[in-house]
Amino acid sequence: MLAQRLAGLAKKPKILIWDLETSPAILYGFSLWNQNHSINQIIEPSRVLCFAAKWLDKKQTEFYSEFHTSREDMIAQAWRLLDEADILVSYNGIGFDTKHMNREFLLAGLGPVSPCVDIDLLRINRANFKFLSNKLGYVTEAVGLPTKLETGGMELWKNVLANDPAAWAKFKQYNIRDVVVTEKLYLLLAQGG
């Protein structure tokens, strides 16, 4: 498989822009301030709720969630897409998205995806620019690109966890928009600004 991958790199690489959304961990706690939680305080750990991805040269953004299909299908589709990519582009993907998805793959009994180049635009911004904030929405707005959708905060996540169809529709739109915004920032940075 790796030999085929390397031979394929002589061709145009397959670049996948992707993003995921997770649930908050649900914990027992005694205070809102300066808390550490032990393992026996966990009610429900964080999990991947959905992900969106698009190939750089394609118009369509794929979206999968535990609400719209099934948890198993969502994880299998994520594995398929990430395994096919030669290059992954994300915003904080190395520190967040990839680790969450790798956990999901392990728990689902899936092996690791094929090796690829991982381009994390958050790391590129931190290494090369001094924005007041490195949040994706702040950076894209600062450079004049379309930016993230407002979620309304934790209320949206609570409603998603309650399987509210309207909340899931907004969540889907939010996740897809993050991929589109990340792609626009990638193209800007790849052109040298």
C-alpha positions as CSV (number, residue, x, y, z in Angstrom):
1,M,0.0,0.0,0.0
2,L,2.8,2.5,0.9
3,A,4.6,1.7,-2.4
4,Q,1.5,2.6,-4.3
5,R,1.1,5.8,-2.3
6,L,4.7,6.9,-3.0
7,A,4.3,6.1,-6.7
8,G,1.0,8.0,-6.7
9,L,2.8,11.1,-5.3
10,A,4.4,11.6,-8.7
11,K,0.9,12.6,-9.7
12,K,-1.0,15.5,-8.3
13,P,-1.4,14.9,-4.6
14,K,-4.9,14.5,-3.2
15,I,-5.5,17.3,-0.7
16,L,-8.3,16.9,1.9
17,I,-9.5,19.9,3.9
18,W,-11.3,18.7,7.0
19,D,-12.7,19.6,10.4
20,L,-14.6,17.8,13.1
21,E,-16.8,18.7,16.1
22,T,-16.8,16.9,19.4
23,S,-19.1,16.7,22.4
24,P,-18.1,18.2,25.7
25,A,-17.1,15.7,28.4
26,I,-19.8,15.5,31.0
27,L,-18.4,15.4,34.5
28,Y,-19.5,15.7,38.2
29,G,-18.0,18.7,39.8
30,F,-18.2,20.7,43.1
31,S,-17.3,24.1,41.8
32,L,-16.9,26.2,38.7
33,W,-13.5,27.6,39.6
34,N,-10.1,26.0,39.6
35,Q,-11.2,22.4,39.4
36,N,-9.4,19.1,38.7
37,H,-11.6,16.1,38.0
38,S,-10.8,12.5,38.7
39,I,-11.7,9.6,36.4
40,N,-14.5,8.5,38.6
41,Q,-16.2,11.9,38.1
42,I,-16.6,11.3,34.3
43,I,-20.2,10.7,33.3
44,E,-19.5,10.7,29.6
45,P,-16.2,11.4,27.8
46,S,-15.9,13.6,24.8
47,R,-16.6,12.0,21.4
48,V,-16.6,13.0,17.8
49,L,-20.1,14.0,16.9
50,C,-19.6,14.9,13.2
51,F,-17.0,15.8,10.6
52,A,-16.9,17.6,7.3
53,A,-14.3,17.2,4.5
54,K,-13.7,18.3,0.9
55,W,-11.1,17.6,-1.7
56,L,-9.3,20.7,-2.7
57,D,-10.2,20.4,-6.4
58,K,-13.9,19.5,-5.8
59,K,-16.9,21.6,-5.0
60,Q,-18.8,19.2,-2.8
61,T,-18.2,19.0,0.9
62,E,-19.0,15.7,2.5
63,F,-20.6,15.6,6.0
64,Y,-21.2,12.7,8.3
65,S,-22.6,12.6,11.8
66,E,-23.9,10.2,14.4
67,F,-27.3,11.9,13.9
68,H,-27.5,11.9,10.1
69,T,-26.3,8.4,9.4
70,S,-24.8,6.4,12.3
71,R,-21.8,6.6,14.5
72,E,-20.2,3.5,12.8
73,D,-20.8,4.9,9.3
74,M,-19.4,8.3,10.3
75,I,-16.2,6.8,11.7
76,A,-15.9,4.5,8.6
77,Q,-16.3,7.4,6.2
78,A,-13.7,9.5,8.1
79,W,-11.3,6.6,7.9
80,R,-11.9,6.2,4.2
81,L,-11.3,9.9,3.4
82,L,-8.3,10.4,5.6
83,D,-6.8,7.1,4.3
84,E,-7.1,8.3,0.7
85,A,-5.5,11.7,1.3
86,D,-1.9,12.5,0.5
87,I,-2.1,15.8,2.3
88,L,-4.5,16.8,5.1
89,V,-5.3,20.5,5.7
90,S,-6.9,21.6,8.9
91,Y,-7.0,24.3,11.5
92,N,-5.6,22.9,14.8
93,G,-5.9,19.5,13.3
94,I,-2.6,18.2,14.6
95,G,-3.3,19.2,18.2
96,F,-7.1,18.4,18.2
97,D,-8.9,16.8,15.2
98,T,-6.4,14.1,14.3
99,K,-6.0,13.0,17.9
100,H,-9.7,12.8,18.4
101,M,-10.3,10.9,15.2
102,N,-7.4,8.5,15.9
103,R,-9.0,7.6,19.2
104,E,-12.3,6.9,17.4
105,F,-10.5,4.7,14.8
106,L,-8.8,2.8,17.6
107,L,-12.0,2.3,19.6
108,A,-13.8,1.2,16.3
109,G,-11.1,-1.5,15.7
110,L,-9.7,0.3,12.7
111,G,-6.0,0.5,11.9
112,P,-4.2,3.7,11.3
113,V,-4.8,5.6,8.1
114,S,-2.0,5.7,5.4
115,P,0.8,8.1,6.1
116,C,0.3,11.6,4.7
117,V,1.5,15.2,5.1
118,D,-0.5,17.1,7.8
119,I,-0.7,20.8,7.2
120,D,-2.1,22.6,10.3
121,L,-2.9,26.2,9.5
122,L,-2.9,27.2,13.1
123,R,0.7,26.1,13.5
124,I,1.6,28.0,10.3
125,N,-0.1,31.2,11.6
126,R,1.6,30.9,15.0
127,A,5.0,30.4,13.4
128,N,4.8,33.2,10.8
129,F,2.3,35.9,11.9
130,K,1.5,37.8,15.0
131,F,-2.3,38.2,15.0
132,L,-3.8,39.4,18.3
133,S,-5.7,36.1,18.3
134,N,-5.0,32.9,16.3
135,K,-8.6,31.7,16.4
136,L,-9.7,30.7,12.9
137,G,-12.6,33.3,12.8
138,Y,-10.4,36.1,14.0
139,V,-7.7,35.3,11.4
140,T,-10.0,34.9,8.4
141,E,-11.9,38.1,9.3
142,A,-8.6,40.0,9.7
143,V,-7.4,39.0,6.2
144,G,-10.8,39.7,4.6
145,L,-12.0,36.2,4.0
146,P,-15.4,34.7,4.8
147,T,-15.4,33.6,8.4
148,K,-16.9,31.1,10.8
149,L,-20.6,31.0,11.6
150,E,-21.7,32.0,15.1
151,T,-23.0,29.1,17.1
152,G,-24.6,30.8,20.1
153,G,-22.2,28.9,22.4
154,M,-22.7,25.8,24.5
155,E,-26.5,26.0,24.0
156,L,-26.1,24.6,20.5
157,W,-24.0,21.7,21.8
158,K,-26.6,20.9,24.5
159,N,-29.4,20.9,21.9
160,V,-27.3,18.7,19.5
161,L,-26.8,16.2,22.4
162,A,-30.6,16.3,22.9
163,N,-30.9,15.3,19.2
164,D,-32.8,18.5,18.3
165,P,-33.1,18.4,14.4
166,A,-32.9,22.2,14.1
167,A,-29.7,22.2,16.3
168,W,-28.2,19.5,14.2
169,A,-29.0,21.4,11.0
170,K,-27.1,24.5,12.4
171,F,-24.3,22.2,13.6
172,K,-24.0,20.7,10.1
173,Q,-23.9,24.2,8.5
174,Y,-21.3,25.3,11.1
175,N,-19.0,22.3,10.5
176,I,-19.2,22.6,6.7
177,R,-18.5,26.3,6.9
178,D,-15.3,25.7,8.9
179,V,-14.0,23.5,6.1
180,V,-14.9,26.1,3.4
181,V,-13.2,28.8,5.5
182,T,-10.2,26.7,6.2
183,E,-9.8,26.0,2.4
184,K,-10.0,29.7,1.6
185,L,-7.3,30.5,4.2
186,Y,-5.1,27.6,2.9
187,L,-5.3,29.0,-0.7
188,L,-4.4,32.5,0.5
189,L,-1.4,31.2,2.6
190,A,-0.3,28.9,-0.3
191,Q,-0.2,31.9,-2.6
192,G,2.0,33.8,0.0
193,G,-0.7,36.1,1.2
